Amino acid sequence: MSPAANSFLALELDGDGAHPAAWRKARHTPAELLDGTRVRATALAAESAGFHVATFADGSLAPASSGPGGRDIPGRLNALQRAAFAGPVTSSIVLVPEVDTVYTEPFHISTQLASLDYVSGGRAGWLVAASDRVADAAAVGRSVVAADGLGREAADSIEVGRRLWDSWEDDAVIRDVATGRYIDVDKLHYVDFESAAGYSVKGPSIIPRPLQGQLPVLAPAGLLDGEQLSGDQPTAGAADAVLVSAPTPELLAGEIAEARAAAPAAAVIAELDVVLDARGQTAAGRLAELDAHTPWQSSRARFVGTAAELTELLASVLEAADGVRLHPAVLDVDLEELAQLVLPALRRRGLLAPQQPGSTFRDLLGLQRPSSRYAAESVPSAADN
């Protein structure tokens, strides 16, 4: 991708915001976390603001959020469910759930993401995660995977997903009323994958090939570096986009350059926490008030300041990166400032790609729709002659 005019902005929509005390400033009831009202409202607000991509962190095994008195609110939908709920109610924003690759069945990941691509009309992606949490391992009865094995597990899961998406050729569904055939079985292909982690995946997928052919895969920079697929196949190109951060915003340019050099074909997305002046309070004052309840610890670069200052920072970052993913401290507060002041200013400068209803995530990233890897291997059946 080229920078500037083709750049995009992503917004993390998980919970009440990136700050652990964000719930204190939220405007929803606990019930709205369970019935989808919250997902609908935030996804539509992000789309209306002009964001190109919405991401959903996967905290399904963790407490949903905390309410008054520190009580947990249980039962939040997981990231894939929230993204799927947002699919039919939005028209242009890309929906990218974070899905773990270590303690989640790769076959299920593949089919659920393919379903999301259908529900969203080709606006789906996959944000790869590799959990190192003991609780996640215990939830599925597995021993904890060591840190040096996380990249391999992620690489294997991505490869399984890609093979399963290709296991149906694009024209495998024929719906031939005359012969009573729904599927051309010669255009379904057998996947036989053996992982070094001890699992295997057999057979074709259970649903047709996704609308995009292959969903774009996003991964944290460094996760897949130097990893090999089971069977000693290299993972080059496994991620279509990499996410990078730095200790401070000033250091982002260097991290972006390193990521670009390591994966020249991948889009580079910068990560940035955001706290803005809002509602008569300075950003620093807002942050101090929130930190007084629960200190905010994050590995991402953090911006604290005015909307005008953030606009200048984003303009600078987008000269090097293909996109930026923003993590607002308090979603209900910071999103208003972003929608009213920051995104309009960036659009007036011509720095952002246009929103295009009906386009796909691959279109936004400048990726062609690939053919199934198995299509060239197909042999016409006698019934098709």
Secondary structure as UniProt FT lines:
FT   HELIX           4..6
FT   STRAND          7..12
FT   TURN            15..16
FT   TURN            20..21
FT   HELIX           22..25
FT   HELIX           30..34
FT   HELIX           37..49
FT   STRAND          53..56
FT   TURN            60..61
FT   HELIX           68..70
FT   HELIX           79..86
FT   TURN            87..89
FT   STRAND          94..100
FT   HELIX           106..120
FT   STRAND          126..129
FT   HELIX           134..139
FT   TURN            140..141
FT   HELIX           147..149
FT   HELIX           150..166
FT   TURN            170..171
FT   STRAND          173..176
FT   TURN            177..180
FT   STRAND          181..183
FT   HELIX           185..187
FT   STRAND          192..194
FT   TURN            196..197
FT   STRAND          200..202
FT   TURN            211..212
FT   STRAND          217..220
FT   TURN            221..222
FT   TURN            225..226
FT   STRAND          228..229
FT   TURN            230..232
FT   STRAND          233..234
FT   TURN            236..237
FT   STRAND          241..244
FT   HELIX           249..251
FT   HELIX           252..262
FT   TURN            264..265
FT   STRAND          267..276
FT   TURN            279..280
FT   HELIX           283..293
FT   STRAND          301..305
FT   HELIX           307..317
FT   TURN            318..320
FT   STRAND          323..328
FT   HELIX           331..337
FT   HELIX           338..342
FT   HELIX           343..348
FT   TURN            349..350
FT   TURN            357..358
FT   HELIX           361..365
FT   TURN            373..374
FT   HELIX           375..377
FT   HELIX           382..384
//
